[in-house]
């Protein structure tokens, strides 16, 4: 069985999904410059702010 890194997909099946934040789109454009891979943005991929629960593990969340 080939590893995930050695598997090659045909270019027609490649796609980059990114949030609609400028820095995410900019990084995708730089990373895939010179390719024909389409870059699609989706606002659902933006990070969320959960206040004091940010960066808490499962155990920490149950203590709040």
N, CA, C and O atoms as a Tripos MOL2 file, in Angstrom:
@<TRIPOS>MOLECULE
protein
  256   255    64     0     0
PROTEIN
NO_CHARGES

@<TRIPOS>ATOM
      1 N           0.8430   -1.1780    0.0000 N.3       1 UNK1
      2 CA          0.0000    0.0000    0.0000 C.3       1 UNK1
      3 C           0.8890    1.2420    0.0000 C.2       1 UNK1
      4 O           1.7780    1.3520    0.8440 O.2       1 UNK1
      5 N           0.6740    2.1700   -0.9160 N.am      2 UNK2
      6 CA          1.5060    3.3750   -0.9560 C.3       2 UNK2
      7 C           1.1820    4.2930    0.2150 C.2       2 UNK2
      8 O           0.0520    4.3320    0.7010 O.2       2 UNK2
      9 N           2.1900    5.0260    0.6540 N.am      3 UNK3
     10 CA          1.9610    5.9820    1.7330 C.3       3 UNK3
     11 C           1.2270    7.1930    1.1820 C.2       3 UNK3
     12 O           1.1830    7.4110   -0.0290 O.2       3 UNK3
     13 N           0.6590    7.9680    2.0750 N.am      4 UNK4
     14 CA         -0.0930    9.1550    1.6580 C.3       4 UNK4
     15 C           0.8020   10.1470    0.9250 C.2       4 UNK4
     16 O           0.3390   10.8550    0.0310 O.2       4 UNK4
     17 N           2.0730   10.2050    1.2940 N.am      5 UNK5
     18 CA          2.9650   11.1680    0.6480 C.3       5 UNK5
     19 C           3.4100   10.7130   -0.7280 C.2       5 UNK5
     20 O           3.8220   11.5390   -1.5430 O.2       5 UNK5
     21 N           3.3390    9.4270   -1.0060 N.am      6 UNK6
     22 CA          3.7850    8.9550   -2.3090 C.3       6 UNK6
     23 C           2.6390    8.8290   -3.3080 C.2       6 UNK6
     24 O           2.8810    8.5740   -4.4870 O.2       6 UNK6
     25 N           1.4120    9.0010   -2.8640 N.am      7 UNK7
     26 CA          0.2630    8.9060   -3.7500 C.3       7 UNK7
     27 C           0.1480   10.1750   -4.5740 C.2       7 UNK7
     28 O           0.1450   11.2780   -4.0270 O.2       7 UNK7
     29 N           0.0540   10.0240   -5.8640 N.am      8 UNK8
     30 CA         -0.0760   11.1660   -6.7590 C.3       8 UNK8
     31 C          -1.4980   11.2100   -7.3130 C.2       8 UNK8
     32 O          -1.9770   10.2340   -7.8890 O.2       8 UNK8
     33 N          -2.1500   12.3180   -7.1390 N.am      9 UNK9
     34 CA         -3.4680   12.5120   -7.7210 C.3       9 UNK9
     35 C          -3.3080   13.2280   -9.0530 C.2       9 UNK9
     36 O          -2.4080   14.0520   -9.2120 O.2       9 UNK9
     37 N          -4.1670   12.9220   -9.9990 N.am     10 UNK10
     38 CA         -4.1030   13.6650  -11.2570 C.3      10 UNK10
     39 C          -4.4320   15.1290  -10.9940 C.2      10 UNK10
     40 O          -5.2630   15.4200  -10.1340 O.2      10 UNK10
     41 N          -3.8050   16.0560  -11.7090 N.am     11 UNK11
     42 CA         -4.0370   17.4900  -11.4800 C.3      11 UNK11
     43 C          -5.5040   17.8880  -11.5070 C.2      11 UNK11
     44 O          -5.8910   18.8390  -10.8300 O.2      11 UNK11
     45 N          -6.3190   17.1900  -12.2650 N.am     12 UNK12
     46 CA         -7.7340   17.5430  -12.3420 C.3      12 UNK12
     47 C          -8.4680   17.2500  -11.0370 C.2      12 UNK12
     48 O          -9.6000   17.6990  -10.8560 O.2      12 UNK12
     49 N          -7.8470   16.5070  -10.1280 N.am     13 UNK13
     50 CA         -8.5040   16.1610   -8.8630 C.3      13 UNK13
     51 C          -7.9200   16.9290   -7.6890 C.2      13 UNK13
     52 O          -8.3000   16.6790   -6.5450 O.2      13 UNK13
     53 N          -7.0160   17.8450   -7.9400 N.am     14 UNK14
     54 CA         -6.4100   18.6250   -6.8790 C.3      14 UNK14
     55 C          -7.1730   19.9250   -6.6630 C.2      14 UNK14
     56 O          -7.7120   20.5110   -7.6020 O.2      14 UNK14
     57 N          -7.2070   20.3610   -5.4210 N.am     15 UNK15
     58 CA         -7.9430   21.5550   -5.0440 C.3      15 UNK15
     59 C          -7.3820   22.0460   -3.7170 C.2      15 UNK15
     60 O          -7.0870   21.2400   -2.8350 O.2      15 UNK15
     61 N          -7.2350   23.3350   -3.5680 N.am     16 UNK16
     62 CA         -6.7970   23.9320   -2.3120 C.3      16 UNK16
     63 C          -8.0030   24.6200   -1.6900 C.2      16 UNK16
     64 O          -8.6590   25.4440   -2.3280 O.2      16 UNK16
     65 N          -8.2890   24.2720   -0.4340 N.am     17 UNK17
     66 CA         -9.3500   24.9270    0.3250 C.3      17 UNK17
     67 C          -8.7030   25.7780    1.3950 C.2      17 UNK17
     68 O          -7.8050   25.3170    2.0980 O.2      17 UNK17
     69 N          -9.1460   27.0050    1.5240 N.am     18 UNK18
     70 CA         -8.5900   27.9190    2.5090 C.3      18 UNK18
     71 C          -9.7010   28.7850    3.0790 C.2      18 UNK18
     72 O         -10.7610   28.9340    2.4720 O.2      18 UNK18
     73 N          -9.4490   29.3520    4.2490 N.am     19 UNK19
     74 CA        -10.4220   30.2960    4.7890 C.3      19 UNK19
     75 C         -10.3930   31.5570    3.9410 C.2      19 UNK19
     76 O          -9.5350   31.7150    3.0730 O.2      19 UNK19
     77 N         -11.3250   32.4400    4.1960 N.am     20 UNK20
     78 CA        -11.3650   33.6740    3.4150 C.3      20 UNK20
     79 C         -10.5470   34.7910    4.0650 C.2      20 UNK20
     80 O         -10.6650   35.9490    3.6650 O.2      20 UNK20
     81 N          -9.7340   34.4660    5.0430 N.am     21 UNK21
     82 CA         -8.8330   35.4590    5.6220 C.3      21 UNK21
     83 C          -7.7210   35.7720    4.6310 C.2      21 UNK21
     84 O          -7.2280   34.8800    3.9400 O.2      21 UNK21
     85 N          -7.3310   37.0270    4.5630 N.am     22 UNK22
     86 CA         -6.3180   37.4460    3.6060 C.3      22 UNK22
     87 C          -5.0390   36.6270    3.7520 C.2      22 UNK22
     88 O          -4.4780   36.1830    2.7510 O.2      22 UNK22
     89 N          -4.5680   36.4190    4.9890 N.am     23 UNK23
     90 CA         -3.3010   35.7110    5.1870 C.3      23 UNK23
     91 C          -3.3820   34.2600    4.7130 C.2      23 UNK23
     92 O          -2.3840   33.7110    4.2460 O.2      23 UNK23
     93 N          -4.5390   33.6400    4.8230 N.am     24 UNK24
     94 CA         -4.7010   32.2660    4.3500 C.3      24 UNK24
     95 C          -4.6930   32.2110    2.8250 C.2      24 UNK24
     96 O          -4.0590   31.3400    2.2290 O.2      24 UNK24
     97 N          -5.3980   33.1420    2.2040 N.am     25 UNK25
     98 CA         -5.4160   33.1880    0.7440 C.3      25 UNK25
     99 C          -4.0330   33.5250    0.2030 C.2      25 UNK25
    100 O          -3.6030   32.9460   -0.7950 O.2      25 UNK25
    101 N          -3.3370   34.4480    0.8430 N.am     26 UNK26
    102 CA         -2.0050   34.8380    0.4110 C.3      26 UNK26
    103 C          -1.0380   33.6500    0.5050 C.2      26 UNK26
    104 O          -0.2460   33.4170   -0.4080 O.2      26 UNK26
    105 N          -1.1070   32.9060    1.6040 N.am     27 UNK27
    106 CA         -0.2390   31.7340    1.7720 C.3      27 UNK27
    107 C          -0.5270   30.6820    0.6980 C.2      27 UNK27
    108 O           0.4000   30.0830    0.1530 O.2      27 UNK27
    109 N          -1.7950   30.4580    0.3970 N.am     28 UNK28
    110 CA         -2.1540   29.4800   -0.6380 C.3      28 UNK28
    111 C          -1.6570   29.9270   -2.0070 C.2      28 UNK28
    112 O          -1.1530   29.1150   -2.7830 O.2      28 UNK28
    113 N          -1.7950   31.2010   -2.3020 N.am     29 UNK29
    114 CA         -1.3120   31.7210   -3.5910 C.3      29 UNK29
    115 C           0.2010   31.5670   -3.7270 C.2      29 UNK29
    116 O           0.6990   31.2210   -4.7980 O.2      29 UNK29
    117 N           0.9270   31.8250   -2.6440 N.am     30 UNK30
    118 CA          2.3810   31.6670   -2.6690 C.3      30 UNK30
    119 C           2.7610   30.1960   -2.8150 C.2      30 UNK30
    120 O           3.6120   29.8450   -3.6330 O.2      30 UNK30
    121 N           2.1250   29.3410   -2.0190 N.am     31 UNK31
    122 CA          2.4550   27.9120   -2.0230 C.3      31 UNK31
    123 C           2.1500   27.2390   -3.3570 C.2      31 UNK31
    124 O           2.8550   26.3130   -3.7580 O.2      31 UNK31
    125 N           1.1120   27.6950   -4.0420 N.am     32 UNK32
    126 CA          0.7030   27.0390   -5.2770 C.3      32 UNK32
    127 C           0.9230   27.9180   -6.5100 C.2      32 UNK32
    128 O           0.3240   27.6860   -7.5600 O.2      32 UNK32
    129 N           1.7830   28.9250   -6.3760 N.am     33 UNK33
    130 CA          2.1150   29.7850   -7.5150 C.3      33 UNK33
    131 C           2.7340   28.9460   -8.6270 C.2      33 UNK33
    132 O           3.5350   28.0470   -8.3720 O.2      33 UNK33
    133 N           2.3580   29.2470   -9.8350 N.am     34 UNK34
    134 CA          2.9100   28.5270  -10.9780 C.3      34 UNK34
    135 C           2.2400   27.2060  -11.2630 C.2      34 UNK34
    136 O           2.6780   26.4610  -12.1390 O.2      34 UNK34
    137 N           1.1720   26.9040  -10.5270 N.am     35 UNK35
    138 CA          0.4330   25.6620  -10.7700 C.3      35 UNK35
    139 C          -0.9540   26.0100  -11.2940 C.2      35 UNK35
    140 O          -1.3620   27.1710  -11.2940 O.2      35 UNK35
    141 N          -1.6580   25.0000  -11.7300 N.am     36 UNK36
    142 CA         -3.0320   25.1990  -12.1840 C.3      36 UNK36
    143 C          -4.0360   24.7310  -11.1360 C.2      36 UNK36
    144 O          -5.2310   24.6290  -11.4120 O.2      36 UNK36
    145 N          -3.5440   24.4490   -9.9370 N.am     37 UNK37
    146 CA         -4.4230   23.9790   -8.8670 C.3      37 UNK37
    147 C          -5.3410   25.1220   -8.4530 C.2      37 UNK37
    148 O          -4.8630   26.1940   -8.0810 O.2      37 UNK37
    149 N          -6.6620   24.9070   -8.5140 N.am     38 UNK38
    150 CA         -7.5870   25.9670   -8.1340 C.3      38 UNK38
    151 C          -7.5900   26.1870   -6.6150 C.2      38 UNK38
    152 O          -7.4790   25.2380   -5.8380 O.2      38 UNK38
    153 N          -7.7180   27.4440   -6.2130 N.am     39 UNK39
    154 CA         -7.7790   27.8120   -4.8030 C.3      39 UNK39
    155 C          -9.1830   28.3260   -4.5210 C.2      39 UNK39
    156 O          -9.6440   29.2860   -5.1380 O.2      39 UNK39
    157 N          -9.8520   27.6730   -3.5830 N.am     40 UNK40
    158 CA        -11.2130   28.0630   -3.2090 C.3      40 UNK40
    159 C         -11.2240   28.5040   -1.7580 C.2      40 UNK40
    160 O         -10.5940   27.8860   -0.9000 O.2      40 UNK40
    161 N         -11.9380   29.5660   -1.5000 N.am     41 UNK41
    162 CA        -12.0520   30.0320   -0.1240 C.3      41 UNK41
    163 C         -13.4320   29.7090    0.4370 C.2      41 UNK41
    164 O         -14.4350   29.7090   -0.2760 O.2      41 UNK41
    165 N         -13.4480   29.4370    1.7320 N.am     42 UNK42
    166 CA        -14.6980   29.0880    2.4160 C.3      42 UNK42
    167 C         -14.6730   29.7490    3.7910 C.2      42 UNK42
    168 O         -13.7800   29.4830    4.5960 O.2      42 UNK42
    169 N         -15.6360   30.5950    4.0550 N.am     43 UNK43
    170 CA        -15.6730   31.2980    5.3420 C.3      43 UNK43
    171 C         -15.8540   30.3540    6.5220 C.2      43 UNK43
    172 O         -15.5520   30.7210    7.6570 O.2      43 UNK43
    173 N         -16.3420   29.1480    6.2720 N.am     44 UNK44
    174 CA        -16.5110   28.1640    7.3520 C.3      44 UNK44
    175 C         -15.1650   27.6840    7.9100 C.2      44 UNK44
    176 O         -15.1220   27.1100    8.9980 O.2      44 UNK44
    177 N         -14.0790   27.9120    7.1840 N.am     45 UNK45
    178 CA        -12.7670   27.4590    7.6270 C.3      45 UNK45
    179 C         -12.0450   28.4960    8.4860 C.2      45 UNK45
    180 O         -10.9080   28.2660    8.8970 O.2      45 UNK45
    181 N         -12.6730   29.6090    8.7570 N.am     46 UNK46
    182 CA        -12.0440   30.6390    9.6090 C.3      46 UNK46
    183 C         -11.9200   30.1280   11.0290 C.2      46 UNK46
    184 O         -12.7220   29.3210   11.4980 O.2      46 UNK46
    185 N         -10.8740   30.6290   11.7120 N.am     47 UNK47
    186 CA        -10.7340   30.2470   13.1050 C.3      47 UNK47
    187 C         -11.8240   30.9220   13.9330 C.2      47 UNK47
    188 O         -12.3840   31.9400   13.5270 O.2      47 UNK47
    189 N         -12.1110   30.3590   15.0660 N.am     48 UNK48
    190 CA        -13.1470   30.8980   15.9420 C.3      48 UNK48
    191 C         -12.5370   31.2890   17.2740 C.2      48 UNK48
    192 O         -11.5480   30.6990   17.7090 O.2      48 UNK48
    193 N         -13.1150   32.2650   17.9090 N.am     49 UNK49
    194 CA        -12.6550   32.7020   19.2220 C.3      49 UNK49
    195 C         -13.6400   32.1900   20.2640 C.2      49 UNK49
    196 O         -14.8090   32.5760   20.2780 O.2      49 UNK49
    197 N         -13.1480   31.3130   21.1370 N.am     50 UNK50
    198 CA        -13.9820   30.7550   22.1950 C.3      50 UNK50
    199 C         -13.5990   31.3260   23.5550 C.2      50 UNK50
    200 O         -13.8180   30.6950   24.5890 O.2      50 UNK50
    201 N         -13.0240   32.5260   23.5430 N.am     51 UNK51
    202 CA        -12.6790   33.2050   24.7810 C.3      51 UNK51
    203 C         -11.7080   32.4170   25.6280 C.2      51 UNK51
    204 O         -10.6780   31.9580   25.1330 O.2      51 UNK51
    205 N         -12.0260   32.2550   26.8970 N.am     52 UNK52
    206 CA        -11.1230   31.5680   27.8150 C.3      52 UNK52
    207 C         -11.0050   30.0750   27.5150 C.2      52 UNK52
    208 O         -10.1290   29.4120   28.0700 O.2      52 UNK52
    209 N         -11.8500   29.5380   26.6630 N.am     53 UNK53
    210 CA        -11.7630   28.1190   26.3110 C.3      53 UNK53
    211 C         -10.7670   27.8550   25.1810 C.2      53 UNK53
    212 O         -10.4610   26.6960   24.8980 O.2      53 UNK53
    213 N         -10.2570   28.8970   24.5310 N.am     54 UNK54
    214 CA         -9.2420   28.6940   23.4960 C.3      54 UNK54
    215 C          -8.0340   27.9850   24.0840 C.2      54 UNK54
    216 O          -7.6180   28.2860   25.2030 O.2      54 UNK54
    217 N          -7.4810   27.0650   23.3510 N.am     55 UNK55
    218 CA         -6.2760   26.3260   23.7310 C.3      55 UNK55
    219 C          -6.4380   25.4710   24.9750 C.2      55 UNK55
    220 O          -5.4380   25.0930   25.5860 O.2      55 UNK55
    221 N          -7.6500   25.1560   25.3670 N.am     56 UNK56
    222 CA         -7.8730   24.2540   26.4950 C.3      56 UNK56
    223 C          -8.0320   22.8360   25.9660 C.2      56 UNK56
    224 O          -8.7000   22.6070   24.9580 O.2      56 UNK56
    225 N          -7.4220   21.9100   26.6440 N.am     57 UNK57
    226 CA         -7.6360   20.5050   26.3090 C.3      57 UNK57
    227 C          -8.9890   20.0570   26.8400 C.2      57 UNK57
    228 O          -9.6870   20.8320   27.4930 O.2      57 UNK57
    229 N          -9.3620   18.8210   26.5670 N.am     58 UNK58
    230 CA        -10.6580   18.3010   26.9810 C.3      58 UNK58
    231 C         -10.8310   18.3970   28.5040 C.2      58 UNK58
    232 O         -11.8890   18.8030   28.9850 O.2      58 UNK58
    233 N          -9.8140   18.0330   29.2420 N.am     59 UNK59
    234 CA         -9.8880   18.0730   30.6990 C.3      59 UNK59
    235 C         -10.0720   19.5090   31.1900 C.2      59 UNK59
    236 O         -10.8750   19.7630   32.0880 O.2      59 UNK59
    237 N          -9.3350   20.4390   30.6040 N.am     60 UNK60
    238 CA         -9.4330   21.8480   31.0210 C.3      60 UNK60
    239 C         -10.8150   22.4120   30.7470 C.2      60 UNK60
    240 O         -11.3310   23.1880   31.5510 O.2      60 UNK60
    241 N         -11.4280   22.0380   29.6260 N.am     61 UNK61
    242 CA        -12.7750   22.5420   29.3040 C.3      61 UNK61
    243 C         -13.7790   22.1070   30.3420 C.2      61 UNK61
    244 O         -14.6540   22.8850   30.7210 O.2      61 UNK61
    245 N         -13.6700   20.8710   30.8130 N.am     62 UNK62
    246 CA        -14.6420   20.3770   31.7850 C.3      62 UNK62
    247 C         -14.4790   21.0680   33.1360 C.2      62 UNK62
    248 O         -15.4090   21.0630   33.9430 O.2      62 UNK62
    249 N         -13.3250   21.6580   33.3950 N.am     63 UNK63
    250 CA        -13.0980   22.3500   34.6550 C.3      63 UNK63
    251 C         -13.6180   23.7680   34.6290 C.2      63 UNK63
    252 O         -13.7300   24.3940   35.6830 O.2      63 UNK63
    253 N         -13.9470   24.3070   33.4420 N.am     64 UNK64
    254 CA        -14.4070   25.7060   33.3370 C.3      64 UNK64
    255 C         -15.8790   25.7620   33.4900 C.2      64 UNK64
    256 O         -16.4650   26.8430   33.4340 O.2      64 UNK64
@<TRIPOS>BOND
     1     1     2 1
     2     2     3 1
     3     3     4 2
     4     3     5 am
     5     5     6 1
     6     6     7 1
     7     7     8 2
     8     7     9 am
     9     9    10 1
    10    10    11 1
    11    11    12 2
    12    11    13 am
    13    13    14 1
    14    14    15 1
    15    15    16 2
    16    15    17 am
    17    17    18 1
    18    18    19 1
    19    19    20 2
    20    19    21 am
    21    21    22 1
    22    22    23 1
    23    23    24 2
    24    23    25 am
    25    25    26 1
    26    26    27 1
    27    27    28 2
    28    27    29 am
    29    29    30 1
    30    30    31 1
    31    31    32 2
    32    31    33 am
    33    33    34 1
    34    34    35 1
    35    35    36 2
    36    35    37 am
    37    37    38 1
    38    38    39 1
    39    39    40 2
    40    39    41 am
    41    41    42 1
    42    42    43 1
    43    43    44 2
    44    43    45 am
    45    45    46 1
    46    46    47 1
    47    47    48 2
    48    47    49 am
    49    49    50 1
    50    50    51 1
    51    51    52 2
    52    51    53 am
    53    53    54 1
    54    54    55 1
    55    55    56 2
    56    55    57 am
    57    57    58 1
    58    58    59 1
    59    59    60 2
    60    59    61 am
    61    61    62 1
    62    62    63 1
    63    63    64 2
    64    63    65 am
    65    65    66 1
    66    66    67 1
    67    67    68 2
    68    67    69 am
    69    69    70 1
    70    70    71 1
    71    71    72 2
    72    71    73 am
    73    73    74 1
    74    74    75 1
    75    75    76 2
    76    75    77 am
    77    77    78 1
    78    78    79 1
    79    79    80 2
    80    79    81 am
    81    81    82 1
    82    82    83 1
    83    83    84 2
    84    83    85 am
    85    85    86 1
    86    86    87 1
    87    87    88 2
    88    87    89 am
    89    89    90 1
    90    90    91 1
    91    91    92 2
    92    91    93 am
    93    93    94 1
    94    94    95 1
    95    95    96 2
    96    95    97 am
    97    97    98 1
    98    98    99 1
    99    99   100 2
   100    99   101 am
   101   101   102 1
   102   102   103 1
   103   103   104 2
   104   103   105 am
   105   105   106 1
   106   106   107 1
   107   107   108 2
   108   107   109 am
   109   109   110 1
   110   110   111 1
   111   111   112 2
   112   111   113 am
   113   113   114 1
   114   114   115 1
   115   115   116 2
   116   115   117 am
   117   117   118 1
   118   118   119 1
   119   119   120 2
   120   119   121 am
   121   121   122 1
   122   122   123 1
   123   123   124 2
   124   123   125 am
   125   125   126 1
   126   126   127 1
   127   127   128 2
   128   127   129 am
   129   129   130 1
   130   130   131 1
   131   131   132 2
   132   131   133 am
   133   133   134 1
   134   134   135 1
   135   135   136 2
   136   135   137 am
   137   137   138 1
   138   138   139 1
   139   139   140 2
   140   139   141 am
   141   141   142 1
   142   142   143 1
   143   143   144 2
   144   143   145 am
   145   145   146 1
   146   146   147 1
   147   147   148 2
   148   147   149 am
   149   149   150 1
   150   150   151 1
   151   151   152 2
   152   151   153 am
   153   153   154 1
   154   154   155 1
   155   155   156 2
   156   155   157 am
   157   157   158 1
   158   158   159 1
   159   159   160 2
   160   159   161 am
   161   161   162 1
   162   162   163 1
   163   163   164 2
   164   163   165 am
   165   165   166 1
   166   166   167 1
   167   167   168 2
   168   167   169 am
   169   169   170 1
   170   170   171 1
   171   171   172 2
   172   171   173 am
   173   173   174 1
   174   174   175 1
   175   175   176 2
   176   175   177 am
   177   177   178 1
   178   178   179 1
   179   179   180 2
   180   179   181 am
   181   181   182 1
   182   182   183 1
   183   183   184 2
   184   183   185 am
   185   185   186 1
   186   186   187 1
   187   187   188 2
   188   187   189 am
   189   189   190 1
   190   190   191 1
   191   191   192 2
   192   191   193 am
   193   193   194 1
   194   194   195 1
   195   195   196 2
   196   195   197 am
   197   197   198 1
   198   198   199 1
   199   199   200 2
   200   199   201 am
   201   201   202 1
   202   202   203 1
   203   203   204 2
   204   203   205 am
   205   205   206 1
   206   206   207 1
   207   207   208 2
   208   207   209 am
   209   209   210 1
   210   210   211 1
   211   211   212 2
   212   211   213 am
   213   213   214 1
   214   214   215 1
   215   215   216 2
   216   215   217 am
   217   217   218 1
   218   218   219 1
   219   219   220 2
   220   219   221 am
   221   221   222 1
   222   222   223 1
   223   223   224 2
   224   223   225 am
   225   225   226 1
   226   226   227 1
   227   227   228 2
   228   227   229 am
   229   229   230 1
   230   230   231 1
   231   231   232 2
   232   231   233 am
   233   233   234 1
   234   234   235 1
   235   235   236 2
   236   235   237 am
   237   237   238 1
   238   238   239 1
   239   239   240 2
   240   239   241 am
   241   241   242 1
   242   242   243 1
   243   243   244 2
   244   243   245 am
   245   245   246 1
   246   246   247 1
   247   247   248 2
   248   247   249 am
   249   249   250 1
   250   250   251 1
   251   251   252 2
   252   251   253 am
   253   253   254 1
   254   254   255 1
   255   255   256 2
@<TRIPOS>SUBSTRUCTURE
     1 UNK1         2 RESIDUE 1 A UNK
     2 UNK2         6 RESIDUE 1 A UNK
     3 UNK3        10 RESIDUE 1 A UNK
     4 UNK4        14 RESIDUE 1 A UNK
     5 UNK5        18 RESIDUE 1 A UNK
     6 UNK6        22 RESIDUE 1 A UNK
     7 UNK7        26 RESIDUE 1 A UNK
     8 UNK8        30 RESIDUE 1 A UNK
     9 UNK9        34 RESIDUE 1 A UNK
    10 UNK10       38 RESIDUE 1 A UNK
    11 UNK11       42 RESIDUE 1 A UNK
    12 UNK12       46 RESIDUE 1 A UNK
    13 UNK13       50 RESIDUE 1 A UNK
    14 UNK14       54 RESIDUE 1 A UNK
    15 UNK15       58 RESIDUE 1 A UNK
    16 UNK16       62 RESIDUE 1 A UNK
    17 UNK17       66 RESIDUE 1 A UNK
    18 UNK18       70 RESIDUE 1 A UNK
    19 UNK19       74 RESIDUE 1 A UNK
    20 UNK20       78 RESIDUE 1 A UNK
    21 UNK21       82 RESIDUE 1 A UNK
    22 UNK22       86 RESIDUE 1 A UNK
    23 UNK23       90 RESIDUE 1 A UNK
    24 UNK24       94 RESIDUE 1 A UNK
    25 UNK25       98 RESIDUE 1 A UNK
    26 UNK26      102 RESIDUE 1 A UNK
    27 UNK27      106 RESIDUE 1 A UNK
    28 UNK28      110 RESIDUE 1 A UNK
    29 UNK29      114 RESIDUE 1 A UNK
    30 UNK30      118 RESIDUE 1 A UNK
    31 UNK31      122 RESIDUE 1 A UNK
    32 UNK32      126 RESIDUE 1 A UNK
    33 UNK33      130 RESIDUE 1 A UNK
    34 UNK34      134 RESIDUE 1 A UNK
    35 UNK35      138 RESIDUE 1 A UNK
    36 UNK36      142 RESIDUE 1 A UNK
    37 UNK37      146 RESIDUE 1 A UNK
    38 UNK38      150 RESIDUE 1 A UNK
    39 UNK39      154 RESIDUE 1 A UNK
    40 UNK40      158 RESIDUE 1 A UNK
    41 UNK41      162 RESIDUE 1 A UNK
    42 UNK42      166 RESIDUE 1 A UNK
    43 UNK43      170 RESIDUE 1 A UNK
    44 UNK44      174 RESIDUE 1 A UNK
    45 UNK45      178 RESIDUE 1 A UNK
    46 UNK46      182 RESIDUE 1 A UNK
    47 UNK47      186 RESIDUE 1 A UNK
    48 UNK48      190 RESIDUE 1 A UNK
    49 UNK49      194 RESIDUE 1 A UNK
    50 UNK50      198 RESIDUE 1 A UNK
    51 UNK51      202 RESIDUE 1 A UNK
    52 UNK52      206 RESIDUE 1 A UNK
    53 UNK53      210 RESIDUE 1 A UNK
    54 UNK54      214 RESIDUE 1 A UNK
    55 UNK55      218 RESIDUE 1 A UNK
    56 UNK56      222 RESIDUE 1 A UNK
    57 UNK57      226 RESIDUE 1 A UNK
    58 UNK58      230 RESIDUE 1 A UNK
    59 UNK59      234 RESIDUE 1 A UNK
    60 UNK60      238 RESIDUE 1 A UNK
    61 UNK61      242 RESIDUE 1 A UNK
    62 UNK62      246 RESIDUE 1 A UNK
    63 UNK63      250 RESIDUE 1 A UNK
    64 UNK64      254 RESIDUE 1 A UNK
